[in-house]
Amino acid sequence: MFILKEQTKSLCPTCFQEILAQVYEEGGKVYMKKNCPQHGDFVFVIEKDAYLYKKLMNNDMLHTREYHLKT
């Protein structure tokens, strides 16, 4: 397991309250692990291609993408 984001914010899929989450890579996929104090643990695949996820999360790519979306 390789942690990509130690801490980020997400929503509980049950009560939609804001909770803390962690993003990590394992087996070539990217997962989000989160815990709602009321509803427990959740793990989701957020990208099946870890290489693509990391490329899209690169700051240079984000700025280029924002520019294209604004025009």
mmCIF file as Biopython writes it, N, C-alpha, C and O atoms, coordinates in Angstrom:
data_model
#
loop_
_atom_site.group_PDB
_atom_site.id
_atom_site.type_symbol
_atom_site.label_atom_id
_atom_site.label_alt_id
_atom_site.label_comp_id
_atom_site.label_asym_id
_atom_site.label_entity_id
_atom_site.label_seq_id
_atom_site.pdbx_PDB_ins_code
_atom_site.Cartn_x
_atom_site.Cartn_y
_atom_site.Cartn_z
_atom_site.occupancy
_atom_site.B_iso_or_equiv
_atom_site.auth_seq_id
_atom_site.auth_asym_id
_atom_site.pdbx_PDB_model_num
ATOM 1   N N  . MET A ? 1  ? 0.859   -1.184 0.000   1.0 0.0 1  A 1 
ATOM 2   C CA . MET A ? 1  ? 0.000   0.000  0.000   1.0 0.0 1  A 1 
ATOM 3   C C  . MET A ? 1  ? 0.896   1.235  0.000   1.0 0.0 1  A 1 
ATOM 4   O O  . MET A ? 1  ? 1.842   1.327  0.782   1.0 0.0 1  A 1 
ATOM 5   N N  . PHE A ? 2  ? 0.589   2.175  -0.880  1.0 0.0 2  A 1 
ATOM 6   C CA . PHE A ? 2  ? 1.314   3.429  -0.983  1.0 0.0 2  A 1 
ATOM 7   C C  . PHE A ? 2  ? 0.316   4.575  -0.782  1.0 0.0 2  A 1 
ATOM 8   O O  . PHE A ? 2  ? -0.619  4.731  -1.567  1.0 0.0 2  A 1 
ATOM 9   N N  . ILE A ? 3  ? 0.515   5.366  0.258   1.0 0.0 3  A 1 
ATOM 10  C CA . ILE A ? 3  ? -0.430  6.454  0.573   1.0 0.0 3  A 1 
ATOM 11  C C  . ILE A ? 3  ? -0.195  7.632  -0.366  1.0 0.0 3  A 1 
ATOM 12  O O  . ILE A ? 3  ? 0.921   8.142  -0.463  1.0 0.0 3  A 1 
ATOM 13  N N  . LEU A ? 4  ? -1.248  8.061  -1.058  1.0 0.0 4  A 1 
ATOM 14  C CA . LEU A ? 4  ? -1.179  9.193  -1.973  1.0 0.0 4  A 1 
ATOM 15  C C  . LEU A ? 4  ? -1.630  10.485 -1.296  1.0 0.0 4  A 1 
ATOM 16  O O  . LEU A ? 4  ? -1.065  11.548 -1.553  1.0 0.0 4  A 1 
ATOM 17  N N  . LYS A ? 5  ? -2.631  10.403 -0.445  1.0 0.0 5  A 1 
ATOM 18  C CA . LYS A ? 5  ? -3.102  11.534 0.354   1.0 0.0 5  A 1 
ATOM 19  C C  . LYS A ? 5  ? -3.352  11.030 1.763   1.0 0.0 5  A 1 
ATOM 20  O O  . LYS A ? 5  ? -4.249  10.220 1.996   1.0 0.0 5  A 1 
ATOM 21  N N  . GLU A ? 6  ? -2.558  11.512 2.691   1.0 0.0 6  A 1 
ATOM 22  C CA . GLU A ? 6  ? -2.689  11.068 4.075   1.0 0.0 6  A 1 
ATOM 23  C C  . GLU A ? 6  ? -4.047  11.446 4.650   1.0 0.0 6  A 1 
ATOM 24  O O  . GLU A ? 6  ? -4.666  10.670 5.378   1.0 0.0 6  A 1 
ATOM 25  N N  . GLN A ? 7  ? -4.500  12.654 4.310   1.0 0.0 7  A 1 
ATOM 26  C CA . GLN A ? 7  ? -5.786  13.114 4.849   1.0 0.0 7  A 1 
ATOM 27  C C  . GLN A ? 7  ? -6.465  14.041 3.856   1.0 0.0 7  A 1 
ATOM 28  O O  . GLN A ? 7  ? -5.852  14.977 3.343   1.0 0.0 7  A 1 
ATOM 29  N N  . THR A ? 8  ? -7.720  13.774 3.593   1.0 0.0 8  A 1 
ATOM 30  C CA . THR A ? 8  ? -8.556  14.616 2.753   1.0 0.0 8  A 1 
ATOM 31  C C  . THR A ? 8  ? -9.961  14.566 3.326   1.0 0.0 8  A 1 
ATOM 32  O O  . THR A ? 8  ? -10.213 13.855 4.299   1.0 0.0 8  A 1 
ATOM 33  N N  . LYS A ? 9  ? -10.868 15.309 2.734   1.0 0.0 9  A 1 
ATOM 34  C CA . LYS A ? 9  ? -12.251 15.301 3.211   1.0 0.0 9  A 1 
ATOM 35  C C  . LYS A ? 9  ? -13.141 14.590 2.203   1.0 0.0 9  A 1 
ATOM 36  O O  . LYS A ? 9  ? -12.901 14.636 0.996   1.0 0.0 9  A 1 
ATOM 37  N N  . SER A ? 10 ? -14.158 13.940 2.714   1.0 0.0 10 A 1 
ATOM 38  C CA . SER A ? 10 ? -15.120 13.227 1.887   1.0 0.0 10 A 1 
ATOM 39  C C  . SER A ? 10 ? -16.467 13.264 2.590   1.0 0.0 10 A 1 
ATOM 40  O O  . SER A ? 10 ? -16.629 13.937 3.607   1.0 0.0 10 A 1 
ATOM 41  N N  . LEU A ? 11 ? -17.424 12.541 2.044   1.0 0.0 11 A 1 
ATOM 42  C CA . LEU A ? 11 ? -18.751 12.457 2.647   1.0 0.0 11 A 1 
ATOM 43  C C  . LEU A ? 11 ? -19.064 11.017 3.012   1.0 0.0 11 A 1 
ATOM 44  O O  . LEU A ? 11 ? -18.671 10.089 2.306   1.0 0.0 11 A 1 
ATOM 45  N N  . CYS A ? 12 ? -19.763 10.837 4.104   1.0 0.0 12 A 1 
ATOM 46  C CA . CYS A ? 12 ? -20.270 9.518  4.457   1.0 0.0 12 A 1 
ATOM 47  C C  . CYS A ? 12 ? -21.354 9.170  3.436   1.0 0.0 12 A 1 
ATOM 48  O O  . CYS A ? 12 ? -22.257 9.973  3.203   1.0 0.0 12 A 1 
ATOM 49  N N  . PRO A ? 13 ? -21.278 7.986  2.823   1.0 0.0 13 A 1 
ATOM 50  C CA . PRO A ? 13 ? -22.282 7.616  1.828   1.0 0.0 13 A 1 
ATOM 51  C C  . PRO A ? 13 ? -23.660 7.327  2.432   1.0 0.0 13 A 1 
ATOM 52  O O  . PRO A ? 13 ? -24.636 7.175  1.697   1.0 0.0 13 A 1 
ATOM 53  N N  . THR A ? 14 ? -23.744 7.251  3.753   1.0 0.0 14 A 1 
ATOM 54  C CA . THR A ? 14 ? -25.020 6.969  4.410   1.0 0.0 14 A 1 
ATOM 55  C C  . THR A ? 14 ? -25.703 8.242  4.901   1.0 0.0 14 A 1 
ATOM 56  O O  . THR A ? 14 ? -26.877 8.476  4.618   1.0 0.0 14 A 1 
ATOM 57  N N  . CYS A ? 15 ? -24.951 9.070  5.646   1.0 0.0 15 A 1 
ATOM 58  C CA . CYS A ? 15 ? -25.570 10.266 6.239   1.0 0.0 15 A 1 
ATOM 59  C C  . CYS A ? 15 ? -25.125 11.575 5.578   1.0 0.0 15 A 1 
ATOM 60  O O  . CYS A ? 15 ? -25.649 12.641 5.902   1.0 0.0 15 A 1 
ATOM 61  N N  . PHE A ? 16 ? -24.166 11.498 4.658   1.0 0.0 16 A 1 
ATOM 62  C CA . PHE A ? 16 ? -23.659 12.645 3.903   1.0 0.0 16 A 1 
ATOM 63  C C  . PHE A ? 16 ? -22.986 13.710 4.759   1.0 0.0 16 A 1 
ATOM 64  O O  . PHE A ? 16 ? -22.864 14.861 4.340   1.0 0.0 16 A 1 
ATOM 65  N N  . GLN A ? 17 ? -22.550 13.329 5.959   1.0 0.0 17 A 1 
ATOM 66  C CA . GLN A ? 17 ? -21.769 14.245 6.791   1.0 0.0 17 A 1 
ATOM 67  C C  . GLN A ? 17 ? -20.327 14.252 6.288   1.0 0.0 17 A 1 
ATOM 68  O O  . GLN A ? 17 ? -19.841 13.246 5.772   1.0 0.0 17 A 1 
ATOM 69  N N  . GLU A ? 18 ? -19.648 15.387 6.441   1.0 0.0 18 A 1 
ATOM 70  C CA . GLU A ? 18 ? -18.247 15.479 6.047   1.0 0.0 18 A 1 
ATOM 71  C C  . GLU A ? 18 ? -17.394 14.672 7.021   1.0 0.0 18 A 1 
ATOM 72  O O  . GLU A ? 18 ? -17.513 14.821 8.237   1.0 0.0 18 A 1 
ATOM 73  N N  . ILE A ? 19 ? -16.533 13.815 6.474   1.0 0.0 19 A 1 
ATOM 74  C CA . ILE A ? 19 ? -15.645 12.989 7.289   1.0 0.0 19 A 1 
ATOM 75  C C  . ILE A ? 19 ? -14.242 13.009 6.675   1.0 0.0 19 A 1 
ATOM 76  O O  . ILE A ? 19 ? -14.062 13.421 5.530   1.0 0.0 19 A 1 
ATOM 77  N N  . LEU A ? 20 ? -13.268 12.564 7.442   1.0 0.0 20 A 1 
ATOM 78  C CA . LEU A ? 20 ? -11.910 12.476 6.945   1.0 0.0 20 A 1 
ATOM 79  C C  . LEU A ? 20 ? -11.718 11.178 6.165   1.0 0.0 20 A 1 
ATOM 80  O O  . LEU A ? 20 ? -12.357 10.162 6.441   1.0 0.0 20 A 1 
ATOM 81  N N  . ALA A ? 21 ? -10.818 11.243 5.182   1.0 0.0 21 A 1 
ATOM 82  C CA . ALA A ? 21 ? -10.547 10.077 4.348   1.0 0.0 21 A 1 
ATOM 83  C C  . ALA A ? 21 ? -9.064  10.025 4.008   1.0 0.0 21 A 1 
ATOM 84  O O  . ALA A ? 21 ? -8.331  10.995 4.200   1.0 0.0 21 A 1 
ATOM 85  N N  . GLN A ? 22 ? -8.641  8.875  3.500   1.0 0.0 22 A 1 
ATOM 86  C CA . GLN A ? 22 ? -7.268  8.665  3.068   1.0 0.0 22 A 1 
ATOM 87  C C  . GLN A ? 22 ? -7.316  8.050  1.674   1.0 0.0 22 A 1 
ATOM 88  O O  . GLN A ? 22 ? -8.162  7.201  1.397   1.0 0.0 22 A 1 
ATOM 89  N N  . VAL A ? 23 ? -6.407  8.478  0.796   1.0 0.0 23 A 1 
ATOM 90  C CA . VAL A ? 23 ? -6.328  7.941  -0.560  1.0 0.0 23 A 1 
ATOM 91  C C  . VAL A ? 23 ? -5.024  7.168  -0.672  1.0 0.0 23 A 1 
ATOM 92  O O  . VAL A ? 23 ? -3.959  7.667  -0.306  1.0 0.0 23 A 1 
ATOM 93  N N  . TYR A ? 24 ? -5.118  5.938  -1.186  1.0 0.0 24 A 1 
ATOM 94  C CA . TYR A ? 24 ? -3.921  5.111  -1.306  1.0 0.0 24 A 1 
ATOM 95  C C  . TYR A ? 24 ? -3.969  4.254  -2.560  1.0 0.0 24 A 1 
ATOM 96  O O  . TYR A ? 24 ? -5.030  3.995  -3.129  1.0 0.0 24 A 1 
ATOM 97  N N  . GLU A ? 25 ? -2.785  3.825  -2.968  1.0 0.0 25 A 1 
ATOM 98  C CA . GLU A ? 25 ? -2.635  2.964  -4.138  1.0 0.0 25 A 1 
ATOM 99  C C  . GLU A ? 25 ? -2.299  1.555  -3.671  1.0 0.0 25 A 1 
ATOM 100 O O  . GLU A ? 25 ? -1.482  1.355  -2.772  1.0 0.0 25 A 1 
ATOM 101 N N  . GLU A ? 26 ? -2.948  0.587  -4.301  1.0 0.0 26 A 1 
ATOM 102 C CA . GLU A ? 26 ? -2.657  -0.815 -3.995  1.0 0.0 26 A 1 
ATOM 103 C C  . GLU A ? 26 ? -3.021  -1.653 -5.207  1.0 0.0 26 A 1 
ATOM 104 O O  . GLU A ? 26 ? -4.132  -1.547 -5.726  1.0 0.0 26 A 1 
ATOM 105 N N  . GLY A ? 27 ? -2.111  -2.470 -5.654  1.0 0.0 27 A 1 
ATOM 106 C CA . GLY A ? 27 ? -2.380  -3.351 -6.788  1.0 0.0 27 A 1 
ATOM 107 C C  . GLY A ? 27 ? -2.709  -2.616 -8.067  1.0 0.0 27 A 1 
ATOM 108 O O  . GLY A ? 27 ? -3.474  -3.123 -8.887  1.0 0.0 27 A 1 
ATOM 109 N N  . GLY A ? 28 ? -2.143  -1.418 -8.260  1.0 0.0 28 A 1 
ATOM 110 C CA . GLY A ? 28 ? -2.377  -0.654 -9.482  1.0 0.0 28 A 1 
ATOM 111 C C  . GLY A ? 28 ? -3.674  0.130  -9.500  1.0 0.0 28 A 1 
ATOM 112 O O  . GLY A ? 28 ? -3.990  0.775  -10.500 1.0 0.0 28 A 1 
ATOM 113 N N  . LYS A ? 29 ? -4.434  0.088  -8.409  1.0 0.0 29 A 1 
ATOM 114 C CA . LYS A ? 29 ? -5.685  0.835  -8.307  1.0 0.0 29 A 1 
ATOM 115 C C  . LYS A ? 29 ? -5.570  1.876  -7.203  1.0 0.0 29 A 1 
ATOM 116 O O  . LYS A ? 29 ? -4.702  1.775  -6.335  1.0 0.0 29 A 1 
ATOM 117 N N  . VAL A ? 30 ? -6.450  2.883  -7.236  1.0 0.0 30 A 1 
ATOM 118 C CA . VAL A ? 30 ? -6.464  3.921  -6.206  1.0 0.0 30 A 1 
ATOM 119 C C  . VAL A ? 30 ? -7.765  3.784  -5.417  1.0 0.0 30 A 1 
ATOM 120 O O  . VAL A ? 30 ? -8.857  3.701  -5.981  1.0 0.0 30 A 1 
ATOM 121 N N  . TYR A ? 31 ? -7.609  3.763  -4.104  1.0 0.0 31 A 1 
ATOM 122 C CA . TYR A ? 31 ? -8.739  3.570  -3.191  1.0 0.0 31 A 1 
ATOM 123 C C  . TYR A ? 31 ? -8.900  4.774  -2.273  1.0 0.0 31 A 1 
ATOM 124 O O  . TYR A ? 31 ? -7.940  5.493  -1.997  1.0 0.0 31 A 1 
ATOM 125 N N  . MET A ? 32 ? -10.126 4.984  -1.804  1.0 0.0 32 A 1 
ATOM 126 C CA . MET A ? 32 ? -10.392 5.938  -0.741  1.0 0.0 32 A 1 
ATOM 127 C C  . MET A ? 32 ? -10.948 5.156  0.434   1.0 0.0 32 A 1 
ATOM 128 O O  . MET A ? 32 ? -11.916 4.406  0.313   1.0 0.0 32 A 1 
ATOM 129 N N  . LYS A ? 33 ? -10.300 5.357  1.582   1.0 0.0 33 A 1 
ATOM 130 C CA . LYS A ? 33 ? -10.729 4.709  2.819   1.0 0.0 33 A 1 
ATOM 131 C C  . LYS A ? 33 ? -11.220 5.814  3.751   1.0 0.0 33 A 1 
ATOM 132 O O  . LYS A ? 33 ? -10.523 6.805  3.970   1.0 0.0 33 A 1 
ATOM 133 N N  . LYS A ? 34 ? -12.421 5.639  4.296   1.0 0.0 34 A 1 
ATOM 134 C CA . LYS A ? 34 ? -12.960 6.654  5.196   1.0 0.0 34 A 1 
ATOM 135 C C  . LYS A ? 34 ? -13.737 5.999  6.320   1.0 0.0 34 A 1 
ATOM 136 O O  . LYS A ? 34 ? -14.159 4.846  6.231   1.0 0.0 34 A 1 
ATOM 137 N N  . ASN A ? 35 ? -13.911 6.775  7.385   1.0 0.0 35 A 1 
ATOM 138 C CA . ASN A ? 35 ? -14.613 6.252  8.544   1.0 0.0 35 A 1 
ATOM 139 C C  . ASN A ? 35 ? -15.590 7.291  9.064   1.0 0.0 35 A 1 
ATOM 140 O O  . ASN A ? 35 ? -15.210 8.423  9.366   1.0 0.0 35 A 1 
ATOM 141 N N  . CYS A ? 36 ? -16.844 6.897  9.163   1.0 0.0 36 A 1 
ATOM 142 C CA . CYS A ? 36 ? -17.876 7.733  9.770   1.0 0.0 36 A 1 
ATOM 143 C C  . CYS A ? 36 ? -18.061 7.220  11.199  1.0 0.0 36 A 1 
ATOM 144 O O  . CYS A ? 36 ? -18.297 6.028  11.395  1.0 0.0 36 A 1 
ATOM 145 N N  . PRO A ? 37 ? -17.958 8.096  12.197  1.0 0.0 37 A 1 
ATOM 146 C CA . PRO A ? 37 ? -18.141 7.643  13.573  1.0 0.0 37 A 1 
ATOM 147 C C  . PRO A ? 37 ? -19.483 6.943  13.802  1.0 0.0 37 A 1 
ATOM 148 O O  . PRO A ? 37 ? -19.596 6.067  14.660  1.0 0.0 37 A 1 
ATOM 149 N N  . GLN A ? 38 ? -20.484 7.331  13.036  1.0 0.0 38 A 1 
ATOM 150 C CA . GLN A ? 38 ? -21.816 6.764  13.211  1.0 0.0 38 A 1 
ATOM 151 C C  . GLN A ? 38 ? -22.050 5.506  12.362  1.0 0.0 38 A 1 
ATOM 152 O O  . GLN A ? 38 ? -22.767 4.603  12.794  1.0 0.0 38 A 1 
ATOM 153 N N  . HIS A ? 39 ? -21.452 5.434  11.154  1.0 0.0 39 A 1 
ATOM 154 C CA . HIS A ? 39 ? -21.773 4.351  10.222  1.0 0.0 39 A 1 
ATOM 155 C C  . HIS A ? 39 ? -20.617 3.412  9.895   1.0 0.0 39 A 1 
ATOM 156 O O  . HIS A ? 39 ? -20.803 2.443  9.159   1.0 0.0 39 A 1 
ATOM 157 N N  . GLY A ? 40 ? -19.432 3.683  10.427  1.0 0.0 40 A 1 
ATOM 158 C CA . GLY A ? 40 ? -18.323 2.749  10.266  1.0 0.0 40 A 1 
ATOM 159 C C  . GLY A ? 40 ? -17.404 3.041  9.098   1.0 0.0 40 A 1 
ATOM 160 O O  . GLY A ? 40 ? -17.366 4.153  8.572   1.0 0.0 40 A 1 
ATOM 161 N N  . ASP A ? 41 ? -16.653 2.000  8.698   1.0 0.0 41 A 1 
ATOM 162 C CA . ASP A ? 41 ? -15.629 2.108  7.662   1.0 0.0 41 A 1 
ATOM 163 C C  . ASP A ? 41 ? -16.189 1.866  6.272   1.0 0.0 41 A 1 
ATOM 164 O O  . ASP A ? 41 ? -17.114 1.077  6.081   1.0 0.0 41 A 1 
ATOM 165 N N  . PHE A ? 42 ? -15.601 2.572  5.298   1.0 0.0 42 A 1 
ATOM 166 C CA . PHE A ? 42 ? -15.949 2.407  3.892   1.0 0.0 42 A 1 
ATOM 167 C C  . PHE A ? 42 ? -14.665 2.446  3.078   1.0 0.0 42 A 1 
ATOM 168 O O  . PHE A ? 42 ? -13.763 3.228  3.378   1.0 0.0 42 A 1 
ATOM 169 N N  . VAL A ? 43 ? -14.575 1.609  2.048   1.0 0.0 43 A 1 
ATOM 170 C CA . VAL A ? 43 ? -13.457 1.623  1.120   1.0 0.0 43 A 1 
ATOM 171 C C  . VAL A ? 43 ? -14.030 1.568  -0.287  1.0 0.0 43 A 1 
ATOM 172 O O  . VAL A ? 43 ? -14.858 0.713  -0.599  1.0 0.0 43 A 1 
ATOM 173 N N  . PHE A ? 44 ? -13.578 2.493  -1.137  1.0 0.0 44 A 1 
ATOM 174 C CA . PHE A ? 44 ? -14.062 2.574  -2.510  1.0 0.0 44 A 1 
ATOM 175 C C  . PHE A ? 44 ? -12.886 2.630  -3.474  1.0 0.0 44 A 1 
ATOM 176 O O  . PHE A ? 44 ? -11.864 3.241  -3.163  1.0 0.0 44 A 1 
ATOM 177 N N  . VAL A ? 45 ? -13.014 2.005  -4.636  1.0 0.0 45 A 1 
ATOM 178 C CA . VAL A ? 45 ? -12.056 2.213  -5.724  1.0 0.0 45 A 1 
ATOM 179 C C  . VAL A ? 45 ? -12.440 3.532  -6.370  1.0 0.0 45 A 1 
ATOM 180 O O  . VAL A ? 45 ? -13.573 3.704  -6.820  1.0 0.0 45 A 1 
ATOM 181 N N  . ILE A ? 46 ? -11.487 4.472  -6.416  1.0 0.0 46 A 1 
ATOM 182 C CA . ILE A ? 46 ? -11.805 5.752  -7.055  1.0 0.0 46 A 1 
ATOM 183 C C  . ILE A ? 46 ? -11.149 5.871  -8.430  1.0 0.0 46 A 1 
ATOM 184 O O  . ILE A ? 46 ? -11.501 6.759  -9.207  1.0 0.0 46 A 1 
ATOM 185 N N  . GLU A ? 47 ? -10.196 4.982  -8.738  1.0 0.0 47 A 1 
ATOM 186 C CA . GLU A ? 47 ? -9.613  4.930  -10.078 1.0 0.0 47 A 1 
ATOM 187 C C  . GLU A ? 47 ? -8.973  3.559  -10.277 1.0 0.0 47 A 1 
ATOM 188 O O  . GLU A ? 47 ? -8.201  3.090  -9.440  1.0 0.0 47 A 1 
ATOM 189 N N  . LYS A ? 48 ? -9.307  2.930  -11.399 1.0 0.0 48 A 1 
ATOM 190 C CA . LYS A ? 48 ? -8.779  1.601  -11.696 1.0 0.0 48 A 1 
ATOM 191 C C  . LYS A ? 48 ? -7.351  1.643  -12.229 1.0 0.0 48 A 1 
ATOM 192 O O  . LYS A ? 48 ? -6.674  0.615  -12.265 1.0 0.0 48 A 1 
ATOM 193 N N  . ASP A ? 49 ? -6.883  2.825  -12.645 1.0 0.0 49 A 1 
ATOM 194 C CA . ASP A ? 49 ? -5.555  2.993  -13.206 1.0 0.0 49 A 1 
ATOM 195 C C  . ASP A ? 49 ? -4.779  4.010  -12.369 1.0 0.0 49 A 1 
ATOM 196 O O  . ASP A ? 49 ? -4.966  5.218  -12.520 1.0 0.0 49 A 1 
ATOM 197 N N  . ALA A ? 50 ? -3.908  3.516  -11.488 1.0 0.0 50 A 1 
ATOM 198 C CA . ALA A ? 50 ? -3.162  4.395  -10.589 1.0 0.0 50 A 1 
ATOM 199 C C  . ALA A ? 50 ? -2.273  5.366  -11.358 1.0 0.0 50 A 1 
ATOM 200 O O  . ALA A ? 50 ? -2.114  6.514  -10.943 1.0 0.0 50 A 1 
ATOM 201 N N  . TYR A ? 51 ? -1.695  4.927  -12.465 1.0 0.0 51 A 1 
ATOM 202 C CA . TYR A ? 51 ? -0.853  5.809  -13.269 1.0 0.0 51 A 1 
ATOM 203 C C  . TYR A ? 51 ? -1.670  6.994  -13.782 1.0 0.0 51 A 1 
ATOM 204 O O  . TYR A ? 51 ? -1.214  8.135  -13.705 1.0 0.0 51 A 1 
ATOM 205 N N  . LEU A ? 52 ? -2.856  6.742  -14.298 1.0 0.0 52 A 1 
ATOM 206 C CA . LEU A ? 52 ? -3.716  7.809  -14.801 1.0 0.0 52 A 1 
ATOM 207 C C  . LEU A ? 52 ? -4.107  8.769  -13.672 1.0 0.0 52 A 1 
ATOM 208 O O  . LEU A ? 52 ? -4.085  9.985  -13.859 1.0 0.0 52 A 1 
ATOM 209 N N  . TYR A ? 53 ? -4.456  8.241  -12.533 1.0 0.0 53 A 1 
ATOM 210 C CA . TYR A ? 53 ? -4.829  9.085  -11.386 1.0 0.0 53 A 1 
ATOM 211 C C  . TYR A ? 53 ? -3.690  10.029 -11.030 1.0 0.0 53 A 1 
ATOM 212 O O  . TYR A ? 53 ? -3.900  11.231 -10.869 1.0 0.0 53 A 1 
ATOM 213 N N  . LYS A ? 54 ? -2.474  9.480  -10.906 1.0 0.0 54 A 1 
ATOM 214 C CA . LYS A ? 54 ? -1.332  10.301 -10.527 1.0 0.0 54 A 1 
ATOM 215 C C  . LYS A ? 54 ? -1.025  11.344 -11.605 1.0 0.0 54 A 1 
ATOM 216 O O  . LYS A ? 54 ? -0.640  12.469 -11.285 1.0 0.0 54 A 1 
ATOM 217 N N  . LYS A ? 55 ? -1.190  10.986 -12.848 1.0 0.0 55 A 1 
ATOM 218 C CA . LYS A ? 55 ? -0.955  11.931 -13.936 1.0 0.0 55 A 1 
ATOM 219 C C  . LYS A ? 55 ? -1.980  13.064 -13.891 1.0 0.0 55 A 1 
ATOM 220 O O  . LYS A ? 55 ? -1.620  14.225 -14.084 1.0 0.0 55 A 1 
ATOM 221 N N  . LEU A ? 56 ? -3.241  12.748 -13.642 1.0 0.0 56 A 1 
ATOM 222 C CA . LEU A ? 56 ? -4.289  13.769 -13.571 1.0 0.0 56 A 1 
ATOM 223 C C  . LEU A ? 56 ? -4.162  14.659 -12.342 1.0 0.0 56 A 1 
ATOM 224 O O  . LEU A ? 56 ? -4.574  15.819 -12.367 1.0 0.0 56 A 1 
ATOM 225 N N  . MET A ? 57 ? -3.593  14.121 -11.266 1.0 0.0 57 A 1 
ATOM 226 C CA . MET A ? 57 ? -3.439  14.897 -10.035 1.0 0.0 57 A 1 
ATOM 227 C C  . MET A ? 57 ? -2.182  15.760 -10.038 1.0 0.0 57 A 1 
ATOM 228 O O  . MET A ? 57 ? -1.964  16.542 -9.113  1.0 0.0 57 A 1 
ATOM 229 N N  . ASN A ? 58 ? -1.361  15.624 -11.063 1.0 0.0 58 A 1 
ATOM 230 C CA . ASN A ? 58 ? -0.167  16.448 -11.211 1.0 0.0 58 A 1 
ATOM 231 C C  . ASN A ? 58 ? -0.595  17.905 -11.359 1.0 0.0 58 A 1 
ATOM 232 O O  . ASN A ? 58 ? -1.504  18.193 -12.138 1.0 0.0 58 A 1 
ATOM 233 N N  . ASN A ? 59 ? 0.034   18.833 -10.635 1.0 0.0 59 A 1 
ATOM 234 C CA . ASN A ? 59 ? -0.361  20.241 -10.649 1.0 0.0 59 A 1 
ATOM 235 C C  . ASN A ? 59 ? -0.355  20.851 -12.037 1.0 0.0 59 A 1 
ATOM 236 O O  . ASN A ? 59 ? -1.246  21.633 -12.369 1.0 0.0 59 A 1 
ATOM 237 N N  . ASP A ? 60 ? 0.635   20.508 -12.859 1.0 0.0 60 A 1 
ATOM 238 C CA . ASP A ? 60 ? 0.677   21.071 -14.211 1.0 0.0 60 A 1 
ATOM 239 C C  . ASP A ? 60 ? -0.553  20.643 -15.016 1.0 0.0 60 A 1 
ATOM 240 O O  . ASP A ? 60 ? -1.117  21.442 -15.763 1.0 0.0 60 A 1 
ATOM 241 N N  . MET A ? 61 ? -0.959  19.400 -14.864 1.0 0.0 61 A 1 
ATOM 242 C CA . MET A ? 61 ? -2.151  18.913 -15.568 1.0 0.0 61 A 1 
ATOM 243 C C  . MET A ? 61 ? -3.397  19.610 -15.059 1.0 0.0 61 A 1 
ATOM 244 O O  . MET A ? 61 ? -4.283  19.943 -15.847 1.0 0.0 61 A 1 
ATOM 245 N N  . LEU A ? 62 ? -3.482  19.837 -13.758 1.0 0.0 62 A 1 
ATOM 246 C CA . LEU A ? 62 ? -4.661  20.488 -13.200 1.0 0.0 62 A 1 
ATOM 247 C C  . LEU A ? 62 ? -4.805  21.906 -13.732 1.0 0.0 62 A 1 
ATOM 248 O O  . LEU A ? 62 ? -5.912  22.319 -14.079 1.0 0.0 62 A 1 
ATOM 249 N N  . HIS A ? 63 ? -3.712  22.660 -13.804 1.0 0.0 63 A 1 
ATOM 250 C CA . HIS A ? 63 ? -3.785  24.032 -14.314 1.0 0.0 63 A 1 
ATOM 251 C C  . HIS A ? 63 ? -4.178  24.047 -15.781 1.0 0.0 63 A 1 
ATOM 252 O O  . HIS A ? 63 ? -4.972  24.890 -16.197 1.0 0.0 63 A 1 
ATOM 253 N N  . THR A ? 64 ? -3.641  23.138 -16.564 1.0 0.0 64 A 1 
ATOM 254 C CA . THR A ? 64 ? -3.990  23.051 -17.984 1.0 0.0 64 A 1 
ATOM 255 C C  . THR A ? 64 ? -5.468  22.705 -18.134 1.0 0.0 64 A 1 
ATOM 256 O O  . THR A ? 64 ? -6.166  23.289 -18.963 1.0 0.0 64 A 1 
ATOM 257 N N  . ARG A ? 65 ? -5.934  21.770 -17.343 1.0 0.0 65 A 1 
ATOM 258 C CA . ARG A ? 65 ? -7.328  21.344 -17.426 1.0 0.0 65 A 1 
ATOM 259 C C  . ARG A ? 65 ? -8.268  22.481 -17.016 1.0 0.0 65 A 1 
ATOM 260 O O  . ARG A ? 65 ? -9.293  22.694 -17.664 1.0 0.0 65 A 1 
ATOM 261 N N  . GLU A ? 66 ? -7.931  23.213 -15.947 1.0 0.0 66 A 1 
ATOM 262 C CA . GLU A ? 66 ? -8.764  24.337 -15.520 1.0 0.0 66 A 1 
ATOM 263 C C  . GLU A ? 66 ? -8.853  25.376 -16.623 1.0 0.0 66 A 1 
ATOM 264 O O  . GLU A ? 66 ? -9.925  25.929 -16.868 1.0 0.0 66 A 1 
ATOM 265 N N  . TYR A ? 67 ? -7.741  25.645 -17.289 1.0 0.0 67 A 1 
ATOM 266 C CA . TYR A ? 67 ? -7.726  26.632 -18.364 1.0 0.0 67 A 1 
ATOM 267 C C  . TYR A ? 67 ? -8.689  26.227 -19.477 1.0 0.0 67 A 1 
ATOM 268 O O  . TYR A ? 67 ? -9.458  27.050 -19.973 1.0 0.0 67 A 1 
ATOM 269 N N  . HIS A ? 68 ? -8.641  24.948 -19.865 1.0 0.0 68 A 1 
ATOM 270 C CA . HIS A ? 68 ? -9.513  24.473 -20.946 1.0 0.0 68 A 1 
ATOM 271 C C  . HIS A ? 68 ? -10.986 24.494 -20.541 1.0 0.0 68 A 1 
ATOM 272 O O  . HIS A ? 68 ? -11.854 24.730 -21.382 1.0 0.0 68 A 1 
ATOM 273 N N  . LEU A ? 69 ? -11.269 24.252 -19.281 1.0 0.0 69 A 1 
ATOM 274 C CA . LEU A ? 69 ? -12.651 24.262 -18.829 1.0 0.0 69 A 1 
ATOM 275 C C  . LEU A ? 69 ? -13.219 25.681 -18.798 1.0 0.0 69 A 1 
ATOM 276 O O  . LEU A ? 69 ? -14.423 25.862 -18.976 1.0 0.0 69 A 1 
ATOM 277 N N  . LYS A ? 70 ? -12.372 26.690 -18.575 1.0 0.0 70 A 1 
ATOM 278 C CA . LYS A ? 70 ? -12.839 28.063 -18.488 1.0 0.0 70 A 1 
ATOM 279 C C  . LYS A ? 70 ? -13.105 28.672 -19.856 1.0 0.0 70 A 1 
ATOM 280 O O  . LYS A ? 70 ? -13.893 29.611 -19.966 1.0 0.0 70 A 1 
ATOM 281 N N  . THR A ? 71 ? -12.466 28.160 -20.896 1.0 0.0 71 A 1 
ATOM 282 C CA . THR A ? 71 ? -12.630 28.736 -22.229 1.0 0.0 71 A 1 
ATOM 283 C C  . THR A ? 71 ? -13.743 28.093 -22.989 1.0 0.0 71 A 1 
ATOM 284 O O  . THR A ? 71 ? -14.008 28.468 -24.131 1.0 0.0 71 A 1 
#
